[in-house]
Amino acid sequence: MTTAAHDADAPTPPHNEPAIRDVEMYADDQLPVYLWRQAPKGLATRRQLREMQLRPGGQAPVAEIECRSGMRRAWLYEVALALPVRPMTLAKEAALDKAMAARQTCPSCQKRYYHCLPLRTLGSCLECHDGTPALPGTYVCLPPAQQAA
């Protein structure tokens, strides 16, 4: 096949776009990127919105902020379009407590700790795994009827 025949088969780009585009594979739709502490007023990250008792509310991010010399990035949202956070209901609170109880309760000794246990790696608390004694103030022993999980 000749190059002239090959060029004839290729679709021609529209006249308003260049023939070759340099596309970054992992680019986020070319959002504007601001350096640390240089974002304009009226934009906030998810954590900053949460401190203001707000949530993005379905809006798309409008910019990015670059932290730690480009090693970390965070999306920025418009504060004016943010919605108030939804209130915690009893059903949500019970579901969160049940999920946390599964992460904090040792399957061997049934002690519920105040921190998450390494269940994926060790499978139990340190006391059951290798005999390291746990401080009495770091866990609660509940009867099986009162345990959430």
C-alpha positions, 0 to 999 in steps of 0.5 A: 500500500502506498502512502498516498492510498494510506492518507486517503483512507485516514479521516481528516480532522476538522479545520478548527482542531490541529491534526496532532494533539498532545494528549496526556493520558491521565489528565483530568479534563484539563482542570486549572491547577493552583499551587498550595495556598494560591487557590482563589477565594470561593474554592475549597477541598472536600475537607475544607467543605466538611469543616464548614458543614458543607458537601460538594452536592453532586457538582463536578470539581472546577480546579485542582490544588497541587501539594508537596511539589506535585506529589499530591493533588486535591480537587477544588469545589465551588463553595457557593454551589455546595450543599449542607451535610445531611444529618446523622440518623439513628439508622446511619449511626447504627450501621456505622457502629456495626461496621466499626465493631467488625473492625475493632472486635477480636474474633478469638477473645471477643474484646472490642478495642478502641482502635481498628485491629490488623485482622487482614494481616494477623487475624486477631488482636496482638494479645491473641496473636503473640501474647502481647498484653493489652492495656485494660483501658484500650478495650471493652469486654461486652457480653455476646448479647450486647455486641453490635457485630 
